[in-house]
Amino acid sequence: MRNSITSILASTLLAGTVALALALPATDSADAASPQRFRKLVGKKPVQLTERAIASRNEANRLAGRLPKNADAKDDTSRDRPRDKPRPSRDNTASTPKRPPIQAGDNGQSTTPQRPPNKNANVPPPRRCGVGQSRRNGDCVRIIVRTPLPSQVTVLPHLSGAPSKLFLPDGGGQTSVPPPLLPPVVAPPIDPGLSPAQAPSIDNAVPDEVLITVAESAPQTLEAEAAQSFNVVILERTSLPLLDVRLVRLRIPDNRSVGAVVQLMIADPRIELAQPNFYYQHSNGPSTAQPAVVVGGAAPLQYALMNLKAGQAHKLSLGRGALIAIIDSGVDATHPDLARTDIQHFDAAGDASEKIDMHGTGVAGLIIGQGTVQGIAPKSSVLSARVFSGKDVASSRATSASILRGMAWSTEQGARVFNMSFAGPRDQLVERFVKAVAQTGVVLVAAAGNGGPNAAAVYPAAYEDVIAVTAIDHADKVYGRANRGAYVAIAAPGVDVLVLSTGASHEFQSGTSYAAAYVSGIVALALEINPTLQASVIRKLLFASAEDLGQPGRDTEFGYGRINAEAVVTQTMATAPMATSAKQ
């Protein structure tokens, strides 16, 4: 019974479906799928098209072969009827233009008429041009954008001796910009594989000078040809054997900026390195008429020697045999406190007849003084390399070139300690030389700077191979004008210290310059006991024996703490092959 009922229902449903299909009007597939048919079925009116849209549609139809080439856009009214006109019936075929007949393809399916064959079908398509190229007369040519060069450039510091790299401040590390038209300057194109890097500003440099280095083995005609190419004048040449290069100082005779000339030179394969000739200043503060330190109603003239425990250290060493290079403003050997000292002189500033400022003399007195001012290493010997020039301490300045000459001479003379009580910007030539000198076993000591707590690091103190010294007062408080930073290594007295002055006089001075002098002298005490000590061992002795100040351990104000002359000498005795007592 159940099966019979199911069969009857299935038959009824099938019959109804067939009847519904026969009742619907027959339409071709293209018409059923057309937008007009869809709009009619859903009850939407045709959309009135703009003339621009009609033109675009007709153009597409012409390309597809569905519209005659000369047909006007308004002739095709089958789709663009006004909204108020009724749509003609499908049966009225005479009033409605028909589309071109749809042709059948090889596979029996309908296909759209194809475009006429292309007469140039056998001609290969043109080659696509690469990045930075444009098509001109059928060929790909390189696009060169000519823009003005910046007045400043950024030079990548390096230590390898490879040519410096260039970065334009506008962000174009790679550039195809040609050099400016400055006849007779001729420079090769800039290497496109350049990357940006940090470097010092060229504002603090000699305004019309450039330094370059060339290979030591190259003939001197090489820099002469380079100078002619870049329209500059050779001022002097200095051999730097440690770097195996020749340093050449050049003058720019016209109004070109240092940055523009350096930019051209660093791309020249004849030149190993090109940079500005930077300025350096002394690291001392203002002088005072009287000492600020008062103990028991009287001012101790040299509290520094007491705080450093120099008396105990002098029982074991006075610095005999140690050679210290004071790279500064020169030393006035006529001062009475230096009458019995051993000093050799070299003028790297260029004018030996010029009156020297007393900064270097003050530093020398703290190391080897034997009079009113007692030095920390009175029996050591000094090489005075004058690199500063100027009427007084405030106006006196050194340059990269003069410092390099002074350091080169000091190295040739066999100095074991360099005292560098000056400060300046990061300088790739000086940095390279400092690194080379350190590898020979020289101990390098420098002033940490007097720019204040928020000042940036200064050089050479901030170089890795240099001992940066900050200044403290009689109460072990840090000097208010001293720089702070992770590069600060150790502290020494440098506030209101008694130093040599003009004539036979003395004065009180403050600054990290004078603190550095005490550290250099204590290194000389260690070298008398053990002249074979390596620079790395001396550094460890200084840091391990320092009296911690401020926060526990090394900090940005005091470094490892105040240096202790007695502790350094005592620990050095353990490293010496044979301990000997100092001769008075």
JOSULFEN-V971515 format. One line per field, one symbol per residue. ss: DSSP state (A for helix, B for strand, O for the rest). phi: phi as a letter, one per 30 degrees, with the letter a starting at -180 (. if undefined). A space follows every 10 residues. Layout:
ss->???
phi->???
This chain:
ss->OAAAAAAAAA AAAAAAAAAA AAAOOOOOAA AAOOAAAAAA AAOOOOOOOO AAAAAAAAAA AAAAOOOOOO OOOOOOOOOO OOOOOOOOOO OOOOOOOOOO OOBBOOOOOB BOOOOOOOOO OOOOOOOOOO OOBBBBOOBB BBOOOOOOOO OOBBBOOOOO OOOOOBBBOO OOOOOOOOOO OOOOOOOOOO OOOOOOOOOO OOOOBBBBBB BBBBBOOOOO AAAAAAAAAO OBBBBBBBBB OOOOBBBBBB BBOOOOOAAA AAAAAOOOOO OOBBBBBBBB BBOOOOOBOO OOOOBOOBOO OOAAAAAOOA AAAAOOOOOO OOBBBBBBOO OOOOOAAAOO OOBBBBBOOO OOOOOOOOAA AAAAAAAAOB OOOBOOOOOO BBBBBBOOBO OOOOOOBBBA AAAAAAAAAA AAOOOOBBBB OBBBOOOAAA AAAAAAAAAO OOBBBBBOOO OOOOOOOOBO OOOOOBBBBB BBOOOOOBOO OOOOOOOBBB BBBOOOBBBB OOOOOBBBBO OAAAAAAAAA AAAAAAAAAO OOOOAAAAAA AAAAOOBOOO OOOOBOOOBO OBOOAAAAAA AAAOOOOOOO OOOO
phi->.ddddddddd dddddddddd ddddddbddd ddcddddddd dcicddcddd dddddddddd ddddicbedc ddedddcdcc ddddcddddd dddddcdcde dddcddcicd bdeddedddc dddddddddd dibbdbhicd bddcccbddd dbbccddabd idedccbddd jddcbcdddd dbecdbbddd edccbdadad dcdcaedbbb cbbbdedddd dddddddddc hbcdcabbdb edchbcdbcb ccdccddddd ddedddcddd cdabadcdcb bdcbcddbdb dddbbiibcd dbddddddhd eddddcabjd idcccccacj bddddedcdc ccbccbccdj bddddddcdd ddddddcbeb aeccddbdcd cbcccdccbl dbddcdbcbe dddddddddd dddidcbccb cbbaddbddd dddedddddd jdccbbddjb djecdddcbd edddccddcc cbcdcicddd cddcldddca baeachcdbd bdiccbacbb kdeddddddd dddddddddb dddddddded ddddcdddbi deidbdccid kddbdddddd ddedcddbdb ddcd
